[in-house]
């Protein structure tokens, strides 16, 4: 058996997921990579110097996730780390009826699929008495952002869900780690038309995230500078927050004219 960890990652074909895969590959991991684009997964797997099993599918297809989990556990001989990295982001407006399906898809991909990613691995982790489940949240979930209600709500939900799960898994020896990225230079953030402070490369993020996961931290904002900003925003009185952010730049809507 390879000496490195057995790691399953969703959203693995690009961005944060691909960077995490490359970082764990450098540790000699056995990887299970799940994403929609089979071609991109194949190219990534071919470039990685470690045993890699790829699974092409949509995280909203819960049966496909369960099948991939079962196959990976069998091939890898167990599971050490599961990272629910798949996510989408669009601007949304409540008063626009065409945005309601966008809200629903954001919640389905960012929240419900996180649950569906973790669920099929828990029995194996219980039997081992060990394992780590990693939810990827966002600083956008710290406070609601104008024009981004769907995304902010989804990431706030990931934080709270992972906190509940952490308490549930504690007696089984299973760790739950929540990581809230700031601005990471990925295809998803490149659509933003506004300044993104403390912008990080996916590789720099992955380096810090892997160390955070290894330590078993409960919750961490990366980079730390955004963590400071997040704490200050959380402490800001609502009246001041509203005054400061009501006219903040907004994400592009999927159905914007």
LUMVEX-482981 format. One record per residue: y, z, x of N, C-alpha, C in turn. Coordinates in pm, whole numbers, padded with zeros to 5 digits, always signed. Layout:
N
YZXYZXYZX;...
//
This chain:
257
-00120+00000+00083+00000+00000+00000+00126+00000+00087;+00230-00078+00046+00356-00073+00120+00412+00068+00122;+00482+00100+00230+00534+00235+00245+00657+00260+00159;+00726+00154+00120+00850+00169+00046+00826+00202-00100;+00934+00230-00174+00922+00267-00315+00884+00149-00402;+00829+00179-00518+00797+00079-00619+00911+00080-00721;+00984-00031-00726+01111-00034-00797+01113-00150-00897;+01149-00119-01021+01163-00220-01127+01310-00227-01167;+01367-00349-01167+01511-00367-01191+01531-00474-01297;+01610-00444-01399+01649-00548-01495+01785-00605-01454;+01817-00722-01511+01942-00788-01472+01942-00824-01326;+01824-00862-01276+01804-00871-01130+01839-01006-01070;+01878-01104-01151+01897-01238-01095+02031-01258-01028;+02127-01168-01050+02260-01183-00988+02331-01049-00987;+02449-01048-00926+02536-00931-00931+02473-00804-00878;+02496-00695-00949+02447-00563-00907+02296-00561-00895;+02226-00619-00993+02081-00616-00991+02023-00684-00868;+02076-00802-00835+02026-00875-00717+02058-00800-00589;+02177-00738-00582+02214-00663-00462+02124-00541-00445;+02091-00474-00554+02000-00359-00546+01861-00405-00501;+01816-00520-00552+01686-00572-00510+01684-00598-00360;+01789-00660-00308+01795-00689-00164+01799-00560-00082;+01872-00462-00132+01881-00335-00058+01746-00264-00054;+01676-00260-00166+01545-00196-00167+01442-00277-00087;+01458-00409-00086+01368-00492-00005+01377-00455+00142;+01497-00416+00186+01514-00377+00326+01440-00248+00359;+01399-00174+00258+01320-00052+00278+01171-00079+00263;+01133-00205+00245+00993-00238+00229+00938-00203+00093;+01024-00208-00009+00983-00175-00145+00888-00280-00201;+00816-00241-00304+00748-00336-00392+00836-00348-00516;+00878-00471-00547+00979-00492-00650+00923-00561-00772;+00973-00519-00889+00955-00590-01014+01093-00629-01062;+01119-00758-01075+01252-00807-01109+01247-00878-01244;+01331-00832-01337+01332-00885-01473+01471-00941-01503;+01477-01065-01549+01605-01127-01588+01576-01252-01669;+01680-01309-01728+01660-01425-01813+01633-01553-01735;+01694-01567-01617+01689-01695-01545+01574-01699-01446;+01469-01768-01485+01349-01774-01401+01379-01841-01267;+01464-01944-01268+01493-02015-01143+01564-01925-01043;+01664-01850-01092+01737-01760-01003+01646-01647-00953;+01558-01596-01039+01464-01493-00996+01371-01547-00887;+01325-01669-00907+01235-01729-00808+01302-01747-00673;+01427-01791-00674+01501-01809-00549+01522-01675-00478;+01556-01572-00556+01577-01441-00497+01447-01387-00438;+01339-01396-00515+01211-01343-00468+01167-01412-00340;+01192-01543-00330+01152-01618-00211+01229-01573-00087;+01348-01518-00109+01432-01475+00004+01409-01330+00044;+01332-01257-00032+01314-01115-00005+01189-01089+00079;+01200-01002+00179+01088-00978+00271+00997-00865+00224;+00958-00869+00098+00873-00761+00046+00794-00815-00072;+00688-00746-00112+00613-00789-00231+00704-00785-00355;+00715-00898-00424+00807-00909-00536+00739-00977-00654;+00745-00915-00770+00689-00971-00892+00804-01001-00987;+00810-01123-01037+00924-01161-01121+00879-01178-01265;+00971-01144-01356+00945-01150-01499+01068-01211-01566;+01052-01330-01620+01162-01398-01687+01162-01359-01834;+01273-01303-01881+01281-01264-02021+01416-01202-02052;+01440-01182-02178+01563-01121-02227+01536-00972-02251;+01624-00885-02204+01602-00741-02222+01605-00701-02369;+01659-00786-02454+01656-00757-02597+01520-00788-02659;+01432-00850-02582+01293-00872-02623+01213-00753-02572;+01201-00652-02654+01141-00526-02610+00993-00540-02578;+00925-00629-02649+00783-00652-02620+00766-00714-02481;+00856-00805-02445+00849-00866-02311+00873-00762-02203;+00967-00671-02227+00991-00563-02132+00867-00475-02116;+00805-00439-02228+00686-00354-02222+00572-00423-02148;+00555-00553-02173+00449-00627-02104+00476-00632-01953;+00603-00656-01917+00639-00660-01775+00615-00526-01708;+00652-00419-01776+00631-00284-01721+00483-00258-01697;+00400-00290-01795+00256-00267-01782+00198-00347-01666;+00241-00472-01655+00190-00557-01547+00235-00504-01411;+00362-00464-01401+00411-00417-01271+00343-00288-01230;+00326-00195-01321+00259-00069-01288+00118-00097-01236;+00048-00191-01301-00088-00225-01258-00088-00288-01119;+00005-00379-01095+00008-00450-00967+00056-00360-00852;+00154-00273-00883+00212-00189-00778+00137-00058-00760;+00050-00025-00855-00025+00099-00845+00057+00221-00885;+00161+00201-00965+00246+00311-01010+00391+00266-01010;+00480+00362-01031+00623+00330-01039+00703+00448-00984;+00804+00418-00905+00890+00522-00850+01030+00521-00909;+01088+00402-00923+01228+00391-00968+01240+00277-01068;+01306+00304-01179+01338+00201-01278+01490+00198-01294;+01550+00081-01277+01695+00067-01286+01729-00029-01399;+01794+00022-01502+01838-00059-01616+01976-00115-01583;+01976-00232-01517+02100-00288-01464+02156-00401-01550;+02076-00452-01643+02122-00564-01726+02239-00520-01813;+02339-00605-01824+02454-00571-01908+02541-00692-01932;+02617-00688-02042+02713-00793-02072+02845-00730-02110;+02952-00809-02099+03086-00758-02128+03172-00868-02188;+03232-00840-02302+03328-00930-02365+03438-00846-02428;+03556-00901-02436+03659-00839-02516+03623-00849-02664;+03662-00750-02742+03630-00748-02885+03747-00692-02964;+03764-00742-03085+03865-00692-03177+03798-00661-03311;+03815-00541-03360+03747-00497-03481+03787-00580-03601;+03913-00623-03608+03960-00695-03727+03915-00840-03733;+03853-00890-03626+03809-01029-03623+03660-01035-03659;+03625-01092-03775+03485-01091-03819+03393-01163-03723;+03443-01263-03650+03357-01335-03555+03319-01248-03436;+03388-01134-03418+03356-01045-03307+03247-00944-03341;+03212-00931-03469+03109-00833-03504+02975-00864-03438;+02929-00990-03438+02804-01018-03365+02816-00991-03215;+02938-01003-03160+02958-00974-03018+02941-00824-02993;+03002-00741-03081+02979-00596-03074+02830-00567-03073;+02758-00627-03167+02615-00600-03182+02537-00641-03057;+02571-00756-02999+02498-00801-02881+02527-00712-02760;+02651-00662-02750+02684-00571-02640+02605-00441-02651;+02600-00385-02771+02524-00261-02791+02375-00285-02768;+02324-00399-02816+02181-00428-02800+02144-00443-02653;+02230-00509-02576+02199-00536-02435+02226-00415-02346;+02339-00347-02369+02380-00240-02279+02320-00104-02313;+02289-00082-02439+02240+00050-02481+02092+00045-02521;+02062-00030-02628+01924-00031-02678+01826-00083-02574;+01868-00185-02498+01778-00238-02394+01757-00139-02280;+01853-00050-02256+01831+00055-02156+01717+00146-02200;+01717+00184-02327+01608+00264-02381+01475+00188-02370;+01478+00061-02408+01356-00020-02405+01307-00045-02262;+01397-00043-02165+01358-00058-02025+01285+00067-01976;+01337+00183-02008+01277+00309-01960+01146+00343-02030;+01141+00319-02161+01031+00370-02244+00891+00340-02191;+00861+00215-02153+00722+00187-02114+00680+00243-01978;+00772+00300-01905+00739+00358-01774+00719+00510-01780;+00760+00573-01888+00762+00720-01890+00623+00780-01883;+00526+00723-01953+00391+00780-01948+00335+00777-01806;+00357+00666-01735+00307+00657-01597+00376+00759-01508;+00507+00779-01529+00579+00878-01449+00532+01019-01481;+00503+01045-01606+00450+01178-01643+00317+01205-01575;+00231+01104-01574+00100+01121-01510+00115+01146-01360;+00212+01079-01298+00239+01100-01155+00307+01233-01129;+00383+01281-01230+00466+01399-01211+00591+01371-01131;+00630+01241-01126+00748+01203-01049+00799+01067-01096;+00921+01036-01052+00982+00908-01084+01129+00926-01113;+01204+00817-01106+01348+00821-01130+01388+00707-01223;+01460+00741-01328+01516+00644-01422+01666+00636-01398;+01718+00514-01378+01858+00496-01342+01929+00412-01448;+02029+00472-01511+02111+00399-01607+02242+00355-01542;+02278+00229-01560+02404+00178-01506+02509+00182-01616;+02604+00273-01603+02712+00287-01700+02834+00212-01647;+02954+00268-01664+03076+00205-01614+03190+00303-01631;+03292+00292-01545+03412+00373-01566+03482+00333-01696;+03449+00213-01748+03505+00171-01876+03458+00259-01991;+03352+00337-01967+03302+00428-02068+03366+00565-02065;+03456+00589-01968+03520+00720-01958+03619+00741-02071;+03701+00636-02099+03793+00639-02213+03797+00500-02274;+03824+00494-02402+03829+00365-02470+03943+00279-02420;+03913+00151-02397+04013+00057-02349+04051-00041-02459;+04178-00073-02474+04220-00165-02580+04159-00303-02561;+04108-00358-02670+04044-00488-02663+03905-00486-02606;+03855-00368-02570+03721-00356-02511+03638-00250-02579;+03659-00234-02710+03588-00128-02780+03437-00138-02771;+03384-00260-02779+03240-00277-02771+03185-00235-02637;+03248-00281-02529+03199-00250-02395+03219-00102-02362;+03339-00049-02390+03363+00094-02362+03267+00182-02439;+03245+00150-02566+03153+00231-02648+03012+00223-02593;+02971+00104-02550+02833+00089-02500+02812+00171-02373;+02909+00171-02284+02891+00243-02159+02905+00394-02176;+02990+00436-02270+02995+00579-02303+02860+00622-02361;+02800+00536-02441+02669+00567-02499+02562+00578-02392;+02566+00492-02291+02469+00500-02182+02479+00635-02111;+02602+00681-02086+02621+00810-02019+02559+00923-02101;+02589+00926-02230+02541+01035-02315+02391+01026-02336;+02341+00905-02355+02196+00887-02370+02123+00935-02245;+02170+00895-02128+02102+00935-02004+02109+01087-01984;+02217+01148-02028+02225+01294-02019+02119+01359-02106;+02102+01310-02228+01996+01363-02316+01859+01341-02253;+01838+01220-02201+01708+01188-02141+01681+01276-02019;+01785+01305-01942+01769+01390-01824+01713+01527-01863;+01762+01581-01971+01714+01712-02017+01570+01703-02067;+01538+01593-02134+01403+01575-02186+01300+01558-02075;+01338+01489-01969+01245+01455-01861+01230+01563-01755;+01320+01659-01756+01324+01761-01651+01189+01829-01632;+01124+01867-01741+00998+01942-01729+00882+01856-01683;+00903+01725-01683+00797+01634-01638+00813+01593-01492;+00917+01644-01426+00941+01607-01287+01004+01470-01270;+01061+01417-01378+01123+01285-01375+01275+01302-01367;+01336+01239-01270+01481+01245-01256+01547+01134-01339;+01665+01163-01389+01747+01062-01456+01883+01060-01387;+01919+00944-01334+02043+00926-01259+02133+00829-01336;+02258+00868-01355+02355+00779-01419+02458+00738-01315;+02475+00607-01297+02574+00556-01203+02678+00475-01281;+02804+00509-01261+02914+00440-01327+02991+00359-01224;+02967+00229-01217+03042+00147-01122+03188+00133-01165;+03275+00120-01064+03410+00076-01092+03410-00076-01099;+03506-00139-01036+03511-00285-01036+03425-00339-00921;+03324-00418-00958+03235-00479-00861+03250-00630-00872;+03258-00698-00759+03282-00842-00758+03156-00917-00797;+03138-00938-00928+03022-01006-00983+03069-01117-01077;+02977-01205-01120+03016-01308-01217+03080-01249-01343;+03040-01129-01382+03095-01069-01503+03242-01029-01486;+03279-00976-01370+03417-00931-01351+03510-01045-01308;+03455-01155-01259+03542-01263-01213+03619-01331-01325;+03579-01302-01450+03654-01356-01565+03777-01272-01596;+03787-01154-01538+03903-01068-01566+04030-01130-01508;+04136-01129-01587+04262-01190-01547+04362-01087-01493;+04317-00965-01470+04406-00859-01428+04361-00799-01295;+04450-00723-01234+04419-00659-01106+04307-00558-01123;+04214-00558-01028+04100-00466-01032+04104-00377-00908;+04155-00255-00921+04168-00168-00804+04033-00127-00748;+04030-00108-00616+03911-00061-00545+03791-00154-00565;+03818-00284-00577+03711-00383-00597+03612-00377-00482;+03482-00371-00516+03375-00363-00416+03287-00486-00423;+03224-00520-00310+03119-00622-00312+02993-00560-00372;+02907-00641-00430+02780-00588-00482+02697-00521-00372;+02704-00575-00251+02625-00518-00140+02673-00378-00104;+02806-00360-00100+02860-00226-00070+02824-00129-00181;+02832-00175-00305+02792-00089-00417+02644-00051-00405;+02559-00150-00379+02415-00123-00372+02383-00021-00264;+02450-00029-00150+02426+00067-00041+02454+00209-00089;+02565+00228-00155+02600+00362-00205+02510+00405-00320;+02475+00310-00405+02391+00343-00520+02252+00387-00476;+02194+00318-00379+02060+00355-00332+02061+00495-00272;+02166+00528-00198+02175+00664-00143+02190+00767-00255;+02268+00733-00357+02286+00823-00471+02154+00847-00544;+02078+00740-00564+01949+00750-00632+01852+00834-00549;+01851+00813-00419+01760+00889-00331+01790+01038-00337;+01917+01073-00352+01955+01215-00361+01924+01273-00498;+01900+01187-00596+01873+01237-00730+01995+01291-00800;+02112+01237-00766+02236+01283-00830+02228+01260-00980;+02284+01351-01055+02280+01337-01201+02375+01229-01251;+02497+01228-01197+02599+01133-01242+02692+01105-01125;+02721+00978-01103+02809+00944-00992+02889+00819-01026;+03020+00824-01000+03105+00706-01008+03114+00645-00870;+03097+00513-00861+03106+00441-00734+03204+00325-00751;+03307+00317-00663+03336+00401-00546+03398+00534-00584;+03405+00624-00488+03454+00759-00517+03599+00757-00563;+03677+00659-00516+03818+00653-00558+03830+00635-00709;+03739+00553-00765+03739+00535-00910+03691+00661-00980;+03611+00739-00910+03569+00867-00967+03687+00961-00986;+03777+00961-00887+03898+01042-00898+03984+00993-01015;+04000+00861-01024+04078+00803-01133+04015+00840-01268;+03882+00831-01276+03813+00861-01401+03835+01006-01444;+03830+01098-01349+03853+01240-01381+03995+01262-01431;+04091+01197-01367+04230+01211-01410+04250+01153-01550;+04190+01040-01578+04202+00980-01710+04140+01070-01817;+04028+01132-01783+03962+01219-01880+04047+01342-01912;+04123+01387-01812+04209+01506-01830+04342+01473-01897;+04379+01347-01899+04510+01308-01953+04516+01335-02102;+04619+01405-02150+04632+01428-02294+04634+01296-02371;+04580+01299-02492+04568+01176-02570+04702+01105-02588;+04808+01181-02614+04938+01121-02638+04986+01043-02515;+04963+01100-02396+05004+01030-02274+04914+00912-02245;+04785+00930-02272+04692+00818-02251+04729+00700-02341;+04757+00729-02468+04793+00623-02562+04920+00551-02516;+05017+00628-02470+05144+00569-02426+05123+00479-02304;+05036+00523-02213+05015+00451-02088+04927+00328-02103;+04831+00332-02195+04729+00227-02198+04729+00138-02322;+04815+00165-02418+04814+00084-02540+04838-00064-02510;+04917-00091-02407+04948-00231-02372+04877-00275-02243;+04770-00207-02210+04695-00243-02088+04635-00382-02103;+04613-00452-01990+04549-00584-01996+04411-00576-02064;+04375-00685-02131+04252-00686-02209+04152-00788-02158;+04026-00759-02179+03920-00855-02145+03930-00975-02238;+03888-01091-02188+03885-01210-02271+03778-01197-02379;+03812-01237-02501+03716-01236-02610+03624-01358-02600;+03503-01341-02645+03406-01451-02640+03451-01566-02729;+03512-01534-02841+03551-01637-02938+03703-01657-02941;+03769-01625-02831+03915-01642-02828+03949-01790-02840;+04057-01823-02916+04096-01963-02933+04145-02023-02802;
//
